Amino acid sequence: MIPDNYRHKGLRKKLVNEIAAKGILNEDVLAAIEAIPRHNFLDPAFLEYAYQDNAFPIGSGQTISQPYTVAFQTELLNPQPRQKILEIGTGSGYQACVLLEMKAKVFSVERQRNLYRKTKQLLEELRYKAKLFYGDGYKGLPTFAPFDGIIITAGAPFIPEALKEQLKIGGRMVIPQGVDGKQTMKLVRKISATEFEITEHGAFSFVPMLENKATD
């Protein structure tokens, strides 16, 4: 773990200003981005670029999302303190930490075993307390349902029924839906046990969410 210094904090402040200029208005989201030492979530080869608004590879064919994308999804989800949030695709753990900074209770599923182990250790070192699970994101975590919010950090070809079922009535799900690296960000609101309202919020590009799979 690399100590957080004044230079890092200054670069984060600059990053937050850049994200705000792109349209992120939620002050709690911006404060979370400013608080988290993103340089600790990247491969050492990319440390110099940790506070650029770009995505970077983190191994196992996965990436740490562009900070603007993280902020956009989080703002759309609009998590409140003490709400239970399910994250599908733990990845580097950065998105989970943004949610934790916003005082949400985070449950996160990762299908890559090596990434799961690495991120679990990192979050423990950084003293972020999320509940991490190794498994198939399409199945969610029915044992801990219902959730106030669900956030998917990979491109899904469809909206999984299991996740819709695990969403609390009145809850929100943010999911990039599409294939071949071209997704439409969707907000799914659960109106009743059987009714959902879906709105679209622009084009994004994510690594694919693979179905029925948990791998090493």
LUMDOMAR-583780 format. One line per field, with one value per atom (N, C-alpha, C): chain; x, y, z; atom name. Coordinates in steps of 0.001 Angstrom, whole numbers, plus 500000, padded with zeros to 6 digits. Layout:
# residues N
kette	c(A | ...)
east	c(X | ...)
north	c(Y | ...)
up	c(Z | ...)
atom	c(CA | ...)
//
This chain:
# residues 216
kette	c(A | A | A | A | A | A | A | A | A | A | A | A | A | A | A | A | A | A | A | A | A | A | A | A | A | A | A | A | A | A | A | A | A | A | A | A | A | A | A | A | A | A | A | A | A | A | A | A | A | A | A | A | A | A | A | A | A | A | A | A | A | A | A | A | A | A | A | A | A | A | A | A | A | A | A | A | A | A | A | A | A | A | A | A | A | A | A | A | A | A | A | A | A | A | A | A | A | A | A | A | A | A | A | A | A | A | A | A | A | A | A | A | A | A | A | A | A | A | A | A | A | A | A | A | A | A | A | A | A | A | A | A | A | A | A | A | A | A | A | A | A | A | A | A | A | A | A | A | A | A | A | A | A | A | A | A | A | A | A | A | A | A | A | A | A | A | A | A | A | A | A | A | A | A | A | A | A | A | A | A | A | A | A | A | A | A | A | A | A | A | A | A | A | A | A | A | A | A | A | A | A | A | A | A | A | A | A | A | A | A | A | A | A | A | A | A | A | A | A | A | A | A | A | A | A | A | A | A | A | A | A | A | A | A | A | A | A | A | A | A | A | A | A | A | A | A | A | A | A | A | A | A | A | A | A | A | A | A | A | A | A | A | A | A | A | A | A | A | A | A | A | A | A | A | A | A | A | A | A | A | A | A | A | A | A | A | A | A | A | A | A | A | A | A | A | A | A | A | A | A | A | A | A | A | A | A | A | A | A | A | A | A | A | A | A | A | A | A | A | A | A | A | A | A | A | A | A | A | A | A | A | A | A | A | A | A | A | A | A | A | A | A | A | A | A | A | A | A | A | A | A | A | A | A | A | A | A | A | A | A | A | A | A | A | A | A | A | A | A | A | A | A | A | A | A | A | A | A | A | A | A | A | A | A | A | A | A | A | A | A | A | A | A | A | A | A | A | A | A | A | A | A | A | A | A | A | A | A | A | A | A | A | A | A | A | A | A | A | A | A | A | A | A | A | A | A | A | A | A | A | A | A | A | A | A | A | A | A | A | A | A | A | A | A | A | A | A | A | A | A | A | A | A | A | A | A | A | A | A | A | A | A | A | A | A | A | A | A | A | A | A | A | A | A | A | A | A | A | A | A | A | A | A | A | A | A | A | A | A | A | A | A | A | A | A | A | A | A | A | A | A | A | A | A | A | A | A | A | A | A | A | A | A | A | A | A | A | A | A | A | A | A | A | A | A | A | A | A | A | A | A | A | A | A | A | A | A | A | A | A | A | A | A | A | A | A | A | A | A | A | A | A | A | A | A | A | A | A | A | A | A | A | A | A | A | A | A | A | A | A | A | A | A | A | A | A | A | A | A | A | A | A | A | A | A | A | A | A | A | A | A | A | A | A | A | A | A | A | A | A | A | A | A | A | A | A | A | A | A | A | A | A | A | A | A | A | A | A | A | A | A | A | A | A | A | A | A | A | A | A | A | A | A | A | A | A | A | A | A | A | A | A | A | A | A | A | A | A)
east	c(500847 | 500000 | 500879 | 500605 | 501394 | 500744 | 501485 | 500912 | 500285 | 499247 | 498558 | 499261 | 499721 | 500445 | 499750 | 500353 | 499739 | 499627 | 500583 | 500527 | 499327 | 499124 | 497973 | 496671 | 496597 | 495368 | 495110 | 496175 | 496035 | 495564 | 496099 | 495688 | 494231 | 493816 | 492413 | 491473 | 491877 | 491064 | 490890 | 491954 | 491900 | 490975 | 491059 | 490201 | 488734 | 488450 | 487069 | 486532 | 487348 | 486925 | 486624 | 487440 | 487237 | 485921 | 485653 | 484411 | 483195 | 483306 | 482206 | 481917 | 482985 | 482827 | 482128 | 482206 | 481544 | 480078 | 479639 | 478216 | 477815 | 478775 | 478427 | 478132 | 476932 | 476489 | 476400 | 476287 | 476098 | 477356 | 477239 | 478394 | 478958 | 478090 | 478561 | 479390 | 478992 | 479765 | 481132 | 481155 | 482419 | 483328 | 482738 | 483532 | 484134 | 483389 | 483897 | 485076 | 484945 | 486042 | 487287 | 487079 | 488213 | 488878 | 488123 | 488648 | 489457 | 489208 | 489766 | 491108 | 492139 | 493470 | 493495 | 493030 | 492882 | 494202 | 495332 | 496622 | 496864 | 496180 | 496353 | 495535 | 494684 | 493829 | 494375 | 495477 | 496031 | 497293 | 497598 | 498868 | 499980 | 501118 | 502214 | 502620 | 502436 | 502812 | 501983 | 500832 | 499941 | 499849 | 500704 | 500609 | 500699 | 501550 | 501741 | 500450 | 499542 | 498315 | 497067 | 497264 | 496152 | 495028 | 495364 | 494338 | 493953 | 494223 | 493649 | 492261 | 491383 | 490023 | 489972 | 490651 | 490741 | 490574 | 490188 | 490150 | 491510 | 491857 | 493125 | 492934 | 493748 | 493652 | 494113 | 493457 | 493823 | 494104 | 494228 | 494487 | 493200 | 493348 | 492214 | 491236 | 491736 | 490899 | 489924 | 490161 | 489245 | 489904 | 489090 | 489606 | 489059 | 489777 | 489215 | 488570 | 487308 | 486547 | 487079 | 486797 | 487069 | 486347 | 487016 | 486363 | 485031 | 484945 | 483674 | 482572 | 482883 | 481894 | 481456 | 482410 | 482095 | 481168 | 481514 | 480709 | 479320 | 479255 | 477972 | 477047 | 477573 | 476765 | 476319 | 477215 | 476897 | 475838 | 475973 | 474985 | 473611 | 473591 | 472336 | 471715 | 472553 | 472079 | 471540 | 472211 | 471820 | 471708 | 472782 | 472732 | 472637 | 471900 | 471738 | 472432 | 472811 | 473457 | 472643 | 473357 | 472817 | 471995 | 471839 | 471148 | 472017 | 471370 | 472066 | 472211 | 473457 | 473738 | 474460 | 473964 | 474617 | 475394 | 476684 | 477521 | 477849 | 477631 | 477987 | 479245 | 480349 | 481646 | 482506 | 483101 | 483922 | 485109 | 485737 | 486893 | 487987 | 488468 | 489543 | 489060 | 487741 | 487188 | 486935 | 487325 | 487214 | 485759 | 484884 | 483469 | 482859 | 483207 | 482698 | 483103 | 484331 | 484815 | 484102 | 483746 | 482953 | 481623 | 480983 | 479720 | 479904 | 481002 | 481281 | 481534 | 482218 | 482449 | 481123 | 480109 | 478786 | 477920 | 478560 | 477939 | 476932 | 477014 | 476147 | 476746 | 475896 | 476353 | 476527 | 477753 | 478075 | 478285 | 477566 | 477719 | 478173 | 479309 | 479869 | 480287 | 479967 | 480256 | 481276 | 482297 | 483325 | 483472 | 483512 | 483590 | 485020 | 486005 | 487414 | 488055 | 488420 | 488914 | 490177 | 491124 | 492358 | 492091 | 491196 | 490849 | 490110 | 489231 | 488495 | 489460 | 490438 | 491402 | 492251 | 492728 | 493574 | 492831 | 491589 | 490806 | 490389 | 490056 | 489688 | 490831 | 492049 | 493213 | 493439 | 493296 | 493507 | 492519 | 491249 | 490240 | 490458 | 490945 | 491274 | 492427 | 493445 | 494581 | 494159 | 493214 | 492733 | 491633 | 491228 | 490211 | 488832 | 488532 | 487180 | 486442 | 485266 | 484550 | 483353 | 483633 | 482576 | 482489 | 481323 | 481168 | 481385 | 482517 | 482892 | 482621 | 482162 | 481816 | 482389 | 482864 | 483313 | 482161 | 481704 | 480589 | 480085 | 478935 | 478314 | 477406 | 477772 | 477015 | 475584 | 475329 | 473971 | 472999 | 473524 | 472671 | 472476 | 473333 | 473220 | 473537 | 472888 | 473064 | 471684 | 470901 | 469535 | 469456 | 470491 | 470499 | 470423 | 470972 | 471041 | 469997 | 469198 | 468175 | 467028 | 466229 | 466285 | 467289 | 467689 | 468639 | 467947 | 468418 | 467897 | 468375 | 469560 | 470122 | 471028 | 471126 | 472034 | 472775 | 474091 | 474915 | 475738 | 475687 | 476421 | 477559 | 478773 | 479944 | 480564 | 479732 | 480163 | 479001 | 479320 | 478291 | 477435 | 476156 | 475249 | 474413 | 474278 | 473473 | 471981 | 471578 | 470169 | 470124 | 468945 | 468777 | 468390 | 469258 | 468985 | 467743 | 466873 | 465651 | 465966 | 467018 | 467367 | 467693 | 468337 | 468678 | 467442 | 466543 | 465284 | 464495 | 464510 | 463792 | 464420 | 465743 | 466442 | 466417 | 465824 | 465704 | 464462 | 464627 | 463513 | 462514 | 461233 | 460250 | 460612 | 460708 | 461186 | 462680 | 463348 | 464792 | 465200 | 466512 | 467063 | 468195 | 468223 | 469322 | 469936 | 471263 | 471986 | 472767 | 472493 | 473089 | 473430 | 474695 | 475049 | 474676 | 473672 | 473170 | 473600 | 474152 | 474591 | 475746 | 476197 | 477277 | 478373 | 479495 | 480609 | 481157 | 481213 | 481795 | 480957 | 479685 | 478785 | 477532 | 477410 | 476277 | 475501 | 474235 | 473401 | 473198 | 473515 | 473323 | 471833 | 471346 | 469924 | 469697 | 468648 | 468202 | 466884 | 466877 | 465687 | 465102 | 463891 | 463207 | 462139 | 462125 | 461132 | 459901 | 458825 | 457602 | 456750 | 456683 | 455956 | 456649 | 456052 | 456678 | 456833 | 455988 | 456018 | 456206 | 456262 | 456355 | 457714 | 458301 | 459592 | 459543 | 460190 | 460319 | 461781 | 462026 | 463392 | 463637 | 464684 | 465071 | 466504 | 466824 | 468156 | 468957 | 470263 | 471102 | 472456 | 472444 | 473644 | 474445 | 475428 | 476251 | 477560 | 477961 | 479202 | 479843 | 481062 | 481758 | 482339 | 481927 | 482370 | 482893 | 483706 | 484060 | 482803 | 482683 | 481438 | 481207 | 479945 | 479523 | 479205 | 480070 | 479897 | 478857 | 478047 | 476928 | 477329 | 476699 | 476854 | 478315 | 479105 | 480525 | 481182 | 481987 | 482910 | 484227 | 485311 | 486554 | 487727 | 488805 | 490048 | 490844)
north	c(498801 | 500000 | 501246 | 502175 | 503395 | 504514 | 505167 | 506234 | 507339 | 507938 | 509038 | 510338 | 511104 | 512329 | 513569 | 514737 | 515995 | 516069 | 515499 | 515505 | 514712 | 513521 | 512702 | 513456 | 514101 | 514817 | 515987 | 516634 | 517730 | 517242 | 516102 | 515521 | 515057 | 514543 | 514119 | 515319 | 516412 | 517628 | 518079 | 518021 | 518382 | 517429 | 516128 | 515129 | 515397 | 515724 | 516015 | 517220 | 518248 | 519429 | 519066 | 518163 | 517715 | 516942 | 516070 | 515287 | 516188 | 517141 | 518078 | 518881 | 519260 | 520020 | 519193 | 517860 | 516973 | 516724 | 517280 | 517204 | 516471 | 515965 | 515296 | 516364 | 516314 | 517371 | 516927 | 515631 | 515133 | 515363 | 516221 | 516596 | 515414 | 514489 | 513318 | 512390 | 512276 | 511477 | 512108 | 513410 | 514116 | 514022 | 514123 | 514022 | 512630 | 511615 | 510239 | 510044 | 510552 | 510459 | 511163 | 512300 | 513071 | 512378 | 511558 | 510926 | 509661 | 508989 | 507642 | 507678 | 507047 | 507000 | 506042 | 506510 | 505634 | 504989 | 505629 | 505069 | 503680 | 503361 | 502038 | 500950 | 501321 | 500356 | 499978 | 500604 | 500383 | 499549 | 498901 | 498224 | 499266 | 498928 | 499894 | 500561 | 499880 | 500442 | 501676 | 501831 | 502946 | 503995 | 503888 | 504791 | 506262 | 506542 | 507922 | 508529 | 507648 | 508119 | 507910 | 507617 | 507215 | 508234 | 509515 | 510551 | 511207 | 510496 | 510885 | 510271 | 510901 | 510390 | 509339 | 508214 | 507124 | 505784 | 504765 | 503395 | 502744 | 501758 | 501055 | 499570 | 498694 | 497261 | 496942 | 495951 | 495545 | 494048 | 493394 | 491961 | 491157 | 489876 | 488962 | 489445 | 490228 | 490726 | 491810 | 492399 | 493398 | 494773 | 495804 | 497170 | 497873 | 498913 | 499859 | 500947 | 501213 | 502126 | 503551 | 504300 | 505725 | 506387 | 507267 | 507909 | 508579 | 509198 | 509809 | 508760 | 507580 | 506514 | 506038 | 505880 | 505498 | 506537 | 507800 | 508882 | 508915 | 508698 | 508728 | 507617 | 506400 | 505283 | 505508 | 506028 | 506253 | 507341 | 508404 | 509479 | 508961 | 508111 | 507550 | 506611 | 505855 | 504951 | 505727 | 506838 | 507726 | 506991 | 506323 | 505585 | 506522 | 506088 | 506861 | 506141 | 506875 | 506245 | 505073 | 503985 | 502764 | 501908 | 502328 | 501476 | 500279 | 499157 | 497955 | 498004 | 497984 | 498052 | 496779 | 496174 | 495009 | 495468 | 495175 | 495471 | 494171 | 494149 | 492993 | 493352 | 492698 | 492988 | 493833 | 493207 | 493945 | 494610 | 493879 | 494428 | 494848 | 496060 | 496586 | 496920 | 497077 | 497495 | 498989 | 499731 | 501189 | 501650 | 501073 | 501461 | 501143 | 500006 | 499638 | 500665 | 501156 | 502137 | 503476 | 503838 | 505056 | 504927 | 503771 | 503536 | 503543 | 502963 | 502949 | 504359 | 505184 | 506578 | 507327 | 506860 | 507476 | 506815 | 505995 | 505372 | 504278 | 503714 | 502587 | 501295 | 500277 | 498937 | 498159 | 497733 | 497188 | 495681 | 495001 | 493580 | 493458 | 492820 | 492822 | 491427 | 491104 | 489779 | 489888 | 489042 | 489002 | 487568 | 487390 | 486039 | 485569 | 486482 | 486105 | 485862 | 484603 | 484263 | 485047 | 485152 | 485873 | 487339 | 487940 | 489341 | 489498 | 488560 | 488573 | 488562 | 487663 | 487549 | 488810 | 489312 | 490501 | 491714 | 491889 | 493051 | 492941 | 491749 | 491540 | 491958 | 491588 | 491953 | 493462 | 494070 | 495508 | 496288 | 495927 | 496664 | 496519 | 495348 | 495159 | 496075 | 496195 | 497066 | 498533 | 498908 | 500291 | 500549 | 499487 | 499555 | 499957 | 499488 | 499636 | 498325 | 498408 | 497211 | 496909 | 496242 | 495734 | 494228 | 493665 | 492212 | 491682 | 490998 | 490528 | 489039 | 488671 | 487282 | 486870 | 485632 | 485044 | 484243 | 484575 | 483832 | 484427 | 483942 | 484322 | 485524 | 486647 | 487874 | 487802 | 486974 | 486853 | 486320 | 485601 | 485024 | 485982 | 487012 | 487956 | 487312 | 487823 | 487286 | 487166 | 486167 | 486055 | 485953 | 485401 | 485250 | 486597 | 487631 | 488950 | 489931 | 489487 | 490334 | 490575 | 491640 | 492562 | 493687 | 494317 | 495419 | 496729 | 497806 | 499136 | 499557 | 499077 | 499425 | 498318 | 498209 | 497247 | 497980 | 497791 | 498429 | 497357 | 497344 | 496367 | 497092 | 496592 | 497291 | 496547 | 495791 | 495112 | 495157 | 495005 | 495076 | 493822 | 493973 | 492829 | 492759 | 491563 | 491447 | 491605 | 491417 | 491576 | 491896 | 492263 | 492554 | 491263 | 490710 | 489420 | 489442 | 488458 | 488368 | 488188 | 487430 | 487191 | 488503 | 489420 | 490704 | 491581 | 491525 | 492285 | 491810 | 490501 | 489936 | 490366 | 490557 | 490894 | 492388 | 493164 | 494606 | 494895 | 495745 | 496130 | 496985 | 496882 | 497762 | 499207 | 500039 | 501406 | 501535 | 500385 | 500382 | 500716 | 500908 | 501313 | 500379 | 500029 | 499244 | 500013 | 500139 | 500787 | 499713 | 499593 | 498502 | 498956 | 498762 | 499026 | 497808 | 497956 | 496821 | 496913 | 495803 | 495756 | 494788 | 494592 | 493645 | 494328 | 493610 | 494069 | 495432 | 495651 | 496890 | 498126 | 497935 | 499065 | 498867 | 499682 | 499531 | 500844 | 500685 | 501819 | 501747 | 502839 | 502852 | 502951 | 502005 | 501977 | 502066 | 502781 | 502862 | 502107 | 501078 | 500254 | 500574 | 501091 | 501370 | 500309 | 499727 | 498700 | 499372 | 499387 | 500067 | 499184 | 497904 | 496921 | 495581 | 494523 | 493206 | 492766 | 493304 | 492873 | 494015 | 495258 | 496412 | 497107 | 497427 | 498101 | 499261 | 500356 | 501501 | 501576 | 501587 | 501589 | 502847 | 503588 | 504770 | 504621 | 505282 | 505181 | 506458 | 506289 | 507414 | 507442 | 507225 | 507420 | 506167 | 506328 | 505213 | 505122 | 503888 | 503627 | 502359 | 502077 | 500867 | 500150 | 498887 | 498078 | 496729 | 496077 | 494684 | 493857 | 492693 | 491922 | 491229 | 491126 | 490345 | 488952 | 487975 | 486630 | 485851 | 485104 | 484405 | 483053 | 482718 | 481395 | 480987 | 481919 | 481600 | 482278 | 481512 | 482039 | 481347 | 482101 | 481518 | 481813 | 481084 | 481351 | 482414)
up	c(500000 | 500000 | 500000 | 499115 | 498985 | 499795 | 500680 | 501503 | 500652 | 501207 | 500541 | 500939 | 499946 | 500281 | 499706 | 499956 | 499514 | 497996 | 497299 | 495833 | 495346 | 495937 | 495566 | 495822 | 496974 | 497333 | 496387 | 495984 | 495030 | 493668 | 493242 | 491962 | 492018 | 493180 | 493326 | 493263 | 493862 | 493815 | 492366 | 491611 | 490192 | 489438 | 489751 | 489120 | 489431 | 490674 | 491077 | 490316 | 490167 | 489406 | 487954 | 487404 | 486022 | 485877 | 486839 | 486808 | 486983 | 487887 | 488107 | 486839 | 486127 | 484888 | 483810 | 483933 | 482967 | 483323 | 484459 | 484767 | 486034 | 486813 | 488066 | 489127 | 489680 | 490587 | 492052 | 492286 | 493641 | 494482 | 495482 | 496295 | 497084 | 497489 | 498233 | 497337 | 496081 | 495126 | 494910 | 494702 | 494474 | 495693 | 496882 | 498114 | 498260 | 497864 | 497935 | 496990 | 495768 | 494794 | 495335 | 495969 | 496496 | 497682 | 498403 | 499615 | 499365 | 498243 | 498044 | 497314 | 497883 | 497254 | 496059 | 494903 | 493734 | 493312 | 493642 | 493240 | 493832 | 494933 | 495538 | 494855 | 493918 | 493243 | 491861 | 491454 | 490124 | 490166 | 489053 | 488878 | 488960 | 489578 | 489711 | 488398 | 487274 | 485976 | 485619 | 486271 | 485933 | 487042 | 488063 | 489207 | 488797 | 487834 | 487391 | 486834 | 486384 | 485728 | 486589 | 487878 | 488748 | 488811 | 488670 | 488823 | 487506 | 486424 | 485143 | 485037 | 484304 | 484159 | 483055 | 483340 | 482369 | 483070 | 482289 | 482787 | 482559 | 483410 | 483267 | 483564 | 482943 | 483235 | 484647 | 485267 | 486631 | 486711 | 485546 | 485523 | 485371 | 485054 | 484874 | 483808 | 482846 | 481770 | 482185 | 483360 | 483899 | 483924 | 484171 | 484252 | 485483 | 485910 | 486872 | 486027 | 486288 | 485446 | 485512 | 484466 | 484422 | 485604 | 486367 | 487504 | 487163 | 485984 | 485593 | 485508 | 484969 | 484854 | 486236 | 487137 | 488521 | 489146 | 488970 | 489531 | 488898 | 487591 | 486877 | 487386 | 487475 | 487954 | 489398 | 490211 | 491620 | 491774 | 491014 | 491061 | 490627 | 489611 | 489114 | 490162 | 490835 | 491885 | 493087 | 493410 | 494515 | 495848 | 496276 | 497540 | 498740 | 499745 | 500970 | 502126 | 503172 | 504321 | 504874 | 505159 | 505761 | 504800 | 503563 | 502600 | 502230 | 501928 | 501476 | 499958 | 499504 | 498072 | 497636 | 496559 | 495962 | 494734 | 494719 | 493561 | 492839 | 491533 | 490720 | 489932 | 490286 | 489675 | 490592 | 491606 | 492577 | 491898 | 490958 | 490265 | 491225 | 491063 | 491910 | 493318 | 493479 | 494764 | 494854 | 493828 | 493863 | 493955 | 493127 | 493177 | 494539 | 495093 | 496413 | 497456 | 497356 | 498324 | 498175 | 496951 | 496754 | 497491 | 497370 | 498061 | 499583 | 500050 | 501480 | 502014 | 501234 | 501639 | 501785 | 501040 | 501114 | 502187 | 503029 | 504210 | 503887 | 502671 | 502325 | 502882 | 503023 | 503390 | 502089 | 501809 | 500490 | 500517 | 499614 | 499361 | 497909 | 497672 | 496328 | 495886 | 494624 | 494068 | 492937 | 492970 | 491930 | 491427 | 490114 | 489534 | 489293 | 489323 | 489129 | 490503 | 490755 | 492097 | 492473 | 491545 | 491856 | 492182 | 491421 | 491647 | 492975 | 493265 | 494539 | 495720 | 495665 | 496769 | 496912 | 495775 | 495772 | 496327 | 495884 | 496301 | 497761 | 498194 | 499596 | 500512 | 500142 | 500937 | 500915 | 499737 | 499610 | 500466 | 500409 | 501177 | 502679 | 503079 | 504498 | 504906 | 504028 | 504315 | 504381 | 503516 | 503482 | 504516 | 505201 | 506256 | 505737 | 504554 | 504009 | 504263 | 504857 | 505280 | 504387 | 503265 | 502400 | 502608 | 502338 | 502400 | 500980 | 500767 | 499439 | 499287 | 498078 | 497804 | 496452 | 496396 | 495130 | 494561 | 493353 | 492786 | 491486 | 491058 | 489788 | 490006 | 489405 | 489588 | 489092 | 488094 | 487557 | 488608 | 489589 | 490637 | 491804 | 491882 | 492984 | 494314 | 495376 | 496728 | 497384 | 496980 | 497499 | 499015 | 499646 | 501103 | 501810 | 501180 | 501814 | 501268 | 500306 | 499695 | 500691 | 500479 | 499333 | 499551 | 498430 | 498460 | 498070 | 498684 | 498335 | 496951 | 496590 | 495291 | 494789 | 493464 | 492831 | 491733 | 491689 | 490664 | 489958 | 488645 | 487843 | 487137 | 487277 | 486742 | 485564 | 484846 | 483617 | 482634 | 481349 | 480328 | 480301 | 480607 | 480649 | 479373 | 478769 | 477555 | 477813 | 479075 | 479457 | 480951 | 481431 | 482857 | 483568 | 484402 | 485034 | 485923 | 485736 | 486532 | 488013 | 488324 | 489732 | 490439 | 489726 | 490335 | 490492 | 489540 | 489657 | 490878 | 491098 | 492244 | 493567 | 493567 | 494812 | 495130 | 494251 | 494463 | 495302 | 496293 | 497144 | 496358 | 496668 | 496038 | 496382 | 495348 | 495536 | 495309 | 495104 | 494914 | 493491 | 493301 | 492011 | 491607 | 490331 | 489776 | 488618 | 488626 | 487538 | 486800 | 485493 | 484723 | 483304 | 482880 | 481485 | 480638 | 479780 | 479016 | 477559 | 477056 | 475666 | 475517 | 474279 | 473993 | 473175 | 473020 | 472181 | 472603 | 473911 | 474413 | 474172 | 473800 | 473572 | 474401 | 475457 | 476353 | 476506 | 476846 | 477225 | 478729 | 479432 | 480876 | 481169 | 481961 | 482280 | 483787 | 484135 | 485525 | 485614 | 486453 | 486643 | 488015 | 488042 | 489306 | 489529 | 490717 | 491038 | 491633 | 490876 | 491286 | 492194 | 491855 | 492659 | 492469 | 493019 | 492901 | 491447 | 490584 | 489174 | 488180 | 488664 | 487765 | 487890 | 486742 | 486712 | 485718 | 486082 | 485177 | 484750 | 483446 | 482930 | 482101 | 482449 | 481684 | 481200 | 480098 | 479493 | 479722 | 479936 | 480339 | 479625 | 478326 | 477540 | 477255 | 476359 | 475892 | 476674 | 476988 | 477727 | 477171 | 477627 | 477199 | 478421 | 478616 | 479746 | 479253 | 480080 | 479805 | 479997 | 479328 | 479405 | 480736 | 481097 | 482249 | 481740 | 482029 | 481490 | 482289 | 481573 | 482185 | 482748 | 483896 | 484515 | 484669 | 485188 | 485263 | 486459 | 487147 | 488146 | 487859 | 487722 | 487262 | 488194 | 487965 | 488659 | 487921)
atom	c(N | CA | C | N | CA | C | N | CA | C | N | CA | C | N | CA | C | N | CA | C | N | CA | C | N | CA | C | N | CA | C | N | CA | C | N | CA | C | N | CA | C | N | CA | C | N | CA | C | N | CA | C | N | CA | C | N | CA | C | N | CA | C | N | CA | C | N | CA | C | N | CA | C | N | CA | C | N | CA | C | N | CA | C | N | CA | C | N | CA | C | N | CA | C | N | CA | C | N | CA | C | N | CA | C | N | CA | C | N | CA | C | N | CA | C | N | CA | C | N | CA | C | N | CA | C | N | CA | C | N | CA | C | N | CA | C | N | CA | C | N | CA | C | N | CA | C | N | CA | C | N | CA | C | N | CA | C | N | CA | C | N | CA | C | N | CA | C | N | CA | C | N | CA | C | N | CA | C | N | CA | C | N | CA | C | N | CA | C | N | CA | C | N | CA | C | N | CA | C | N | CA | C | N | CA | C | N | CA | C | N | CA | C | N | CA | C | N | CA | C | N | CA | C | N | CA | C | N | CA | C | N | CA | C | N | CA | C | N | CA | C | N | CA | C | N | CA | C | N | CA | C | N | CA | C | N | CA | C | N | CA | C | N | CA | C | N | CA | C | N | CA | C | N | CA | C | N | CA | C | N | CA | C | N | CA | C | N | CA | C | N | CA | C | N | CA | C | N | CA | C | N | CA | C | N | CA | C | N | CA | C | N | CA | C | N | CA | C | N | CA | C | N | CA | C | N | CA | C | N | CA | C | N | CA | C | N | CA | C | N | CA | C | N | CA | C | N | CA | C | N | CA | C | N | CA | C | N | CA | C | N | CA | C | N | CA | C | N | CA | C | N | CA | C | N | CA | C | N | CA | C | N | CA | C | N | CA | C | N | CA | C | N | CA | C | N | CA | C | N | CA | C | N | CA | C | N | CA | C | N | CA | C | N | CA | C | N | CA | C | N | CA | C | N | CA | C | N | CA | C | N | CA | C | N | CA | C | N | CA | C | N | CA | C | N | CA | C | N | CA | C | N | CA | C | N | CA | C | N | CA | C | N | CA | C | N | CA | C | N | CA | C | N | CA | C | N | CA | C | N | CA | C | N | CA | C | N | CA | C | N | CA | C | N | CA | C | N | CA | C | N | CA | C | N | CA | C | N | CA | C | N | CA | C | N | CA | C | N | CA | C | N | CA | C | N | CA | C | N | CA | C | N | CA | C | N | CA | C | N | CA | C | N | CA | C | N | CA | C | N | CA | C | N | CA | C | N | CA | C | N | CA | C | N | CA | C | N | CA | C | N | CA | C | N | CA | C | N | CA | C | N | CA | C | N | CA | C | N | CA | C | N | CA | C | N | CA | C | N | CA | C | N | CA | C | N | CA | C | N | CA | C | N | CA | C | N | CA | C | N | CA | C | N | CA | C | N | CA | C | N | CA | C | N | CA | C | N | CA | C | N | CA | C | N | CA | C | N | CA | C | N | CA | C | N | CA | C | N | CA | C | N | CA | C | N | CA | C | N | CA | C | N | CA | C | N | CA | C | N | CA | C | N | CA | C | N | CA | C | N | CA | C | N | CA | C | N | CA | C | N | CA | C | N | CA | C | N | CA | C | N | CA | C | N | CA | C | N | CA | C | N | CA | C | N | CA | C | N | CA | C | N | CA | C | N | CA | C | N | CA | C | N | CA | C | N | CA | C | N | CA | C | N | CA | C)
//
